[in-house]
């Protein structure tokens, strides 16, 4: 027993020695970065099944950091971002968030871009008192945002609401079909809103079908929709599924008006869907052809940097950084996490995704409008509501 | 009934491609007693080659397919030399693992040279629909089924009716005996590997057209499907591979169409497991041959 006790004492002493050294290093790095840089962290899923979104958001974030530093940084300090990849995995997202949140030198964390992962880190942000910006995670939030979490992207239901009500003015739908991905929270939530909307509008839901994000052959599902003789298909799907799906729809002879949620708004939809996506309607906060000066400048800057047109996700990533910078600029260089949180709650952003704010302690962005767009001639064009 | 027929066409379009992959497995397994797990990777390589050709040179189907076949035959031969020949006589699992590695190498290579984003394969191919007696059928699917069935019947004819086919079967049954009867077993193996690669390339192009988009990661799933069909079909039976492959595609489509709330894959594999329990050597397998040669592999 005595021997064991001595061993324990030794271990504790050694461990505290290591811990002390660790603290020392951390403290010194913090103080040096305080004088030179403003440090942020970002968690995205750039690998894993949804890697394309994470990558798009990361590119938007990086472009914003570059643009901010080109314009003299934040109060003369360079903006620095440290990226982590959660590999589309919840446990990894939590581990990465804990790492950033427990290190005060990161003023804010741009949180995981997948809904299930960002939901899991929302309580942690409040617990660690670390400001977290939610980017492309658009599912309804099943936990409170709390004081420390702010979502930039528009919640799924707001997009779907805008879509269905505008479409109802323009078309006489009778029978509609609903399509969603059964393995993503966001798509399941989006389909619920579609169902509710269809009911409110008095449509008959003639087919309600699901696929999985890993699927490549949609013919069985599409034939079901065709057999149900639907006038319209309300679809919640991301472009990598929706593009091939709509191309296949033509080959089984399904002829209906497709209305897609936010996942549709990606240049990949047109690349992969070809003629099959002509006429498809979706809603967005940003689209590559937008002509207001902010959006146009962003689009140009993005194309110069990456050689392709940005998606809504890149725009959301961009605005996430710009929103933090807006808040910091009101603080005259005297920023800690608590001060930043307070400033974020009052911020009104005029960004590339439009104007948004967080009124009355809301963690969810409130936006004035969303733009409806339609695929015409192989590009997204603003939809004027005509058939 | 018309709905059933439409779904049957969907199932056949998917199933005939599974069958073609499984037939490639049978060809290689038959003459070499090797499970070539690189075949799924070769299918994807074929699809990517066709995509590259259509993207850079032109959308001519025959041109894209011809170049894909050449590229995949070369890749298949390299894999045979590097990943199969050196380990073929060590133990039954070694070539399976080395070819699986080769398949992952192909996936990594495609991801590095291009990227992980899906690509749309756009080659000239019949499209549109025809209506026969109330049944609407996609021309694209009919053409795919037609090409696949023609290939299957052609291979069936060659294997069962021609001298080369008899030699192939002789090598498959008993290589020593075949050699003592002056059959060039080495030559037969080369032909089998080449034909398997060519089939993989054609399957890749057809799958790319059918799915509309291809990604580097498709290969592993296709290898798995091919292996399942191979095992359930009876390891060395061309007829087994063709019938079970088509049945798998039809079952997958029917599961989605008629039992959408149930987990599709679980349902389909439950049926296949039941088949194996009833007939451990596979639907068209011969117990003796399996026990002698391939038993250790499975």
Interface residues (C-beta under 8 A of the other chain):
Chain A: X51 X52 X209 X210 X216 X217 X219 X220 X221 X223 X224 X226 X227 X240 X243 X244 X247 X248 X250 X251 X252 X253 X268 X271 X272 X273 X274 X276
Chain B: X3 X6 X7 X10 X11 X13 X14 X116 X117 X118 X120 X122 X127 X129 X136 X137 X138 X139 X140 X141 X210 X211 X212 X213 X218 X252 X253 X254 X256 X257 X260
